[in-house]
Amino acid sequence: MGWQGLDAGASPNPGGASGPNRLSGVAATSASNAWAVGFYPTAGAVGRTLVVRWNGTRWAQVPSPNPGGASGTNRLSGVAATSASNAWAVGTYVNGGAYRTLTLHWDGKAWTKVPSPNAGSGNNTLLGVAATSATNAWAVGYYAGPTATRTILEHWDGKSWTMISGPNPGASGSTLSGVAATSASDAWAVGFYVNGTGVSLGLLEHWTGTSWKQVPSPSPGSSTNARYGVAATSASNAWAVGNS
């Protein structure tokens, strides 16, 4: 048996047939429980959060919060799930003229917005999320600081999201795009950073249970190297993908 494709009509497109209905992340816990997230436009709106669920038979849209308002920007970039009653979706929304981190939680009945920290008054965006249990999840992204972008690493401990410090090797900017976790003491985050000469280099960061450390990453490209996705099954087995 191979991969099976579903045509556009098999999944919800609330932005209309001609509108940019975009799905950016997917997660599954079983053959009858999967989530996909993204955003879609409405009249006068830049973006509304889009969450669809697979129940083993079909995809259906599930209501999701839009804290940026009816005419604002609300976007989801990543989703992670550990069971039918525990899932996280992350992204960004506009509040007061700046992009702010967005974390939504599924408790088995509804999606709700959960407060999440921001690195500063500038634009904050979350691009990826990973979870291993109801008390351990990571979200990553970037913050547009006064002079350069900086990585965002946030941890969920079952009660609240907390900003965790991590490496920012790029003199001209550092960004995290994806994250994977296998336990409370093992997680990987990937992205890229720009050095002082304008060269983009792949960025790998590892969580050991106490701190995030940069790990050397091959960067074969002469000017552009980046890592966008990562997956892991144990502390000794992980894969990262991107471009060079």
Residue pairs with C-beta under 8 A, 6 or more apart in sequence:
6 59
8 17
10 58
10 59
11 36
11 52
11 59
12 21
12 50
12 52
12 59
12 60
12 61
13 19
13 21
13 40
14 21
14 40
14 42
14 48
14 50
14 61
15 21
15 40
15 41
15 42
15 48
15 50
19 40
19 41
20 40
20 41
21 38
21 40
21 50
22 38
22 39
22 40
22 50
23 36
23 37
23 38
23 50
23 52
24 37
24 38
24 39
24 76
24 77
24 78
25 36
25 37
25 38
25 76
25 77
25 78
25 79
25 89
25 128
25 129
26 34
26 35
26 36
26 37
26 79
27 34
27 35
27 79
27 80
27 81
27 87
28 34
28 35
28 54
28 81
29 81
29 82
29 83
29 84
30 84
31 56
32 54
32 55
32 56
33 53
33 54
33 55
33 56
33 81
33 84
34 53
34 54
34 81
35 51
35 52
35 53
35 54
35 79
35 81
35 87
35 89
35 106
36 51
36 52
36 54
36 59
36 79
37 49
37 50
37 51
37 52
37 76
37 77
37 78
37 79
37 89
37 91
38 50
38 75
38 76
38 77
39 47
39 48
39 49
39 50
39 74
39 75
39 76
39 91
40 47
40 48
40 50
41 47
41 48
42 48
42 70
44 70
44 71
45 70
45 71
45 72
46 71
46 72
46 73
46 94
47 68
47 73
47 74
47 75
48 66
48 74
49 64
49 65
49 66
49 74
49 75
49 76
49 89
49 91
49 102
49 104
50 61
50 64
50 76
51 61
51 62
51 63
51 64
51 76
51 79
51 89
51 104
51 111
52 59
52 60
52 61
52 62
53 59
53 60
53 62
62 111
63 110
63 111
64 76
64 89
64 104
64 111
65 74
65 104
65 111
65 112
65 113
66 72
66 74
66 93
67 74
67 93
67 95
67 102
67 113
68 74
68 93
68 94
68 95
72 93
72 94
72 95
73 92
73 93
73 94
73 99
74 91
74 93
74 94
74 102
75 91
75 92
75 93
75 102
76 89
76 90
76 91
76 102
76 104
77 90
77 91
77 92
77 125
77 126
77 127
77 128
77 141
78 89
78 90
78 91
78 126
78 127
78 128
78 129
78 139
78 178
79 87
79 88
79 89
79 90
79 129
80 87
80 88
80 129
80 130
80 131
80 137
81 87
81 88
81 106
81 131
82 131
82 132
82 133
82 134
84 108
85 106
85 107
85 108
86 105
86 106
86 107
86 108
86 131
86 133
86 134
87 105
87 106
87 131
88 103
88 104
88 105
88 106
88 129
88 131
88 137
88 139
88 156
89 103
89 104
89 106
89 111
89 129
90 101
90 102
90 103
90 104
90 126
90 127
90 128
90 129
90 139
90 141
91 102
91 125
91 126
92 99
92 100
92 101
92 102
92 123
92 124
92 125
92 126
92 141
93 99
93 100
93 102
94 100
98 121
98 122
98 123
98 124
99 123
99 124
99 125
100 118
100 124
101 116
101 117
101 118
101 124
101 125
101 126
101 139
101 141
101 152
101 154
102 113
102 116
102 126
103 113
103 114
103 115
103 116
103 126
103 129
103 139
103 154
103 156
103 161
104 111
104 112
104 113
104 114
105 111
105 112
105 114
114 161
115 160
115 161
116 126
116 139
116 154
116 161
117 154
117 161
117 162
117 163
118 124
118 143
119 143
119 145
119 150
119 152
119 163
120 143
120 145
122 143
122 144
122 145
122 146
123 143
123 144
124 141
124 142
124 143
124 144
124 152
125 141
125 142
125 143
125 152
126 139
126 140
126 141
126 152
126 154
127 140
127 141
127 142
127 176
127 177
127 178
128 139
128 140
128 141
128 176
128 177
128 178
128 179
128 189
129 137
129 138
129 139
129 140
129 179
130 137
130 138
130 179
130 180
130 181
130 187
131 137
131 138
131 156
131 181
132 181
132 182
132 183
132 184
133 184
134 158
135 156
135 157
135 158
136 155
136 156
136 157
136 158
136 181
136 183
136 184
137 155
137 156
137 181
138 153
138 154
138 155
138 156
138 179
138 181
138 187
138 189
138 207
139 152
139 153
139 154
139 156
139 161
139 179
140 151
140 152
140 153
140 154
140 176
140 177
140 178
140 179
140 189
140 191
141 151
141 152
141 175
141 176
141 177
142 149
142 150
142 151
142 152
142 173
142 174
142 175
142 176
142 191
143 149
143 150
143 151
143 152
148 170
148 171
148 172
148 173
148 174
149 170
149 173
149 174
149 175
150 168
150 173
150 174
151 166
151 167
151 168
151 174
151 175
151 176
151 189
151 191
151 203
151 205
152 163
152 176
153 163
153 164
153 165
153 166
153 176
153 189
153 205
153 212
154 161
154 162
154 163
154 164
155 161
155 162
155 164
164 212
165 212
166 176
166 189
166 205
166 212
167 174
167 203
167 205
167 212
167 213
167 214
168 174
168 193
169 193
169 195
169 201
169 203
169 214
170 192
170 193
170 194
170 195
170 201
170 203
171 194
171 195
171 196
172 194
172 195
172 196
172 198
173 193
173 194
174 191
174 192
174 193
174 194
174 203
175 191
175 192
175 193
175 203
176 189
176 190
176 191
176 203
176 205
177 190
177 191
177 192
177 226
177 227
177 228
177 229
178 189
178 190
178 191
178 227
178 228
178 229
178 230
178 240
179 187
179 188
179 189
179 190
179 230
180 187
180 188
180 230
180 231
180 232
180 238
181 187
181 188
181 207
181 232
182 232
182 233
182 234
182 235
183 235
184 209
185 207
185 208
185 209
185 235
186 206
186 207
186 208
186 209
186 232
186 234
186 235
187 206
187 207
187 232
188 204
188 205
188 206
188 207
188 230
188 232
188 238
188 240
189 204
189 205
189 206
189 207
189 212
189 230
190 202
190 203
190 204
190 205
190 227
190 228
190 229
190 230
190 240
190 242
191 203
191 226
191 227
191 228
192 200
192 201
192 202
192 203
192 225
192 226
192 227
192 242
193 200
193 201
193 203
194 200
194 201
195 201
198 223
199 222
199 223
199 224
199 225
200 221
200 223
200 224
200 225
200 226
201 217
201 219
201 225
202 217
202 218
202 219
202 225
202 226
202 227
202 240
202 242
202 244
203 214
203 217
203 227
204 214
204 215
204 216
204 217
204 227
204 240
205 212
205 213
205 214
205 215
206 212
206 213
206 215
217 225
217 227
217 240
219 225
219 244
220 244
221 243
221 244
224 243
224 244
225 242
225 243
225 244
226 242
226 243
226 244
227 240
227 241
227 242
228 241
228 242
228 243
229 240
229 241
229 242
230 238
230 239
230 240
230 241
231 238
231 239
232 238
232 239
